[in-house]
Amino acid sequence: MATASIRLDEDLVQKASIIGKAMNRSTPKQIEHWAKIGEMMEDNPDLPYEFVKQAIIAKAEKDAGKLEVYTFG
């Protein structure tokens, strides 16, 4: 994964630091998280935030091999 140095507003970085600590993420990872959600919301403007959040969680569970087979009926 490539990295790049960019300039960000200090208020954004401070808020990301605070929220990141609460969510057990580093400041850069918190900003990446917000960017991922923002991108998904812009790509899918009709989807509610909670749906997008659950989609991110479901993908993380899949990547961790924690999904169970669901049988209908």
Secondary structure by P-SEA (a helix, b strand, c coil): cbbbbbbccaaaaaaaaaaaaaacccaaaaaaaaaaaaaaaaacccccaaaaaaaaaaaaaaaaccbbbbbcc
